[in-house]
């Protein structure tokens, strides 16, 4: 075998390797895009149910709070959000970071009810053990 044939053969194999790796990476990205598009957004009632369950873990609570902040930040009925904030304050698996993040997001989206949110937060924190 001469050097030219050997070089062309190696270049062809290298080109084939690059094409196969590109196809593999492209298919992985397409699968991630399809999986992300099929994730359904939980309803407001489902996310509230997660927070109201005493058996919910900290990760589940964080996910529910993130969903509410992202998809349902505007307050239509303050009684619902007030009860949710109080429940979040006394939940056994919650932490202060989640409570404060939820409070700040609600105030940012609803500055007209800032006083009510702060009063409810004080009541909820007073109920903590």
N, C-alpha and C positions, 0 to 999 in steps of 0.2 A: 504494500500500500504506500502510495506516495503521500507527501505532506499536505498537498492541496485537498485530496479526497478526505483525509483525516480531519483537517480543519473545517471543511464544509459539513462533514458529518457531525462534528461537535457543535458547530454553530446551529445546525438544524435541531439537534437535541435540546440545546439551550433555548431556542425559540419555542419549541414545543413545551418545555417546562414553564416558560413565562406565560404562554397562552393558557395552560392548564391551571396555573396558580391564579391567574386573572379570573377565570371562569369560577373557580372555587370561592374566591373572595366576593365576587359579584353575586353568587347565589346565596351566600351567607347574609349579605346586606339586604337582599330582597326578602329573605325569610324574616329578618328582624322588622322590616318595614310592614310586612303583612301582619305579623303578630301584634305590632303596636297599633295598627289601624283597627284590629278586631277587638281591642280592649274596650269594653263598654264602661261608660261612666256610671258609677253607682248613683242611685237616686238620693235625694235629700233625706228621705225617711230611712233608707238603709244605712246611711252614714250616721244618722242620729241614733239608730238602734245599736250600732257598734259602741257608741259612747255611753249609752244608757245601760249596757250589759256590764255587770261587775266582773265578769270573767274575761273581758277583753284584755289583751296584752298591750304593752306600751307601744309596740310597733303597729298594732291595729288602730290604736287611738291616734297615733301620729298620722297614719294613712287617712283616717276619717277626717281629721282636722285639715289635712292638706287638701282633700277633696272639697270640703266645704269652703275653704279659703279660695280655692281656684275656681270652683264652679258656682257656688252659691253664697257669695259674700254680702249681697245686698239684703238688708233686713226688711221684710214685708210685715211680719208679725213679731213684735219684740218679745212677746211672751214665750214663743218657741225658742228663740235664740237665748233669751235670759235663762230659761230652764236648762238649756244645753250648756251654757257657760257655768251655771251652778253645779250641774252634774259633773262637768269636766273638773271642776275644782276639788270635789270630794271623792273622785274616782280613785280606787286604791292603786291603780297602775299608772297614774298620770305623774307628770313632773312639772316643775315651774316653767320650764322653757316652752312647753306645749301651751300652757295656759296663757302665758304672756304673748306668745306668737299669735294665738287665736284672738286675744283681746286687741292687740295692735292692728291686726288685719281687719277686724270688725270696725274699729274706730276709723281706720283709713278709708274704708268703703262707705261708712255711714257716720260722718262727722256730726250730723244733726242729733244723734242719740248717744253722744259721747258720755254725757252725765249718767244716763241710765245704765250704760255698759259698765262704767266705773262703780256705780252703786251695787250692781249685781255681782261684780267681781269681788267687792268687799264682803258682801253677804256670803258668797261661795267660799272665800278664803277663811272667813270666820267659822264656817262649818267643818273645816279640815281638822283632822285629829293629829 
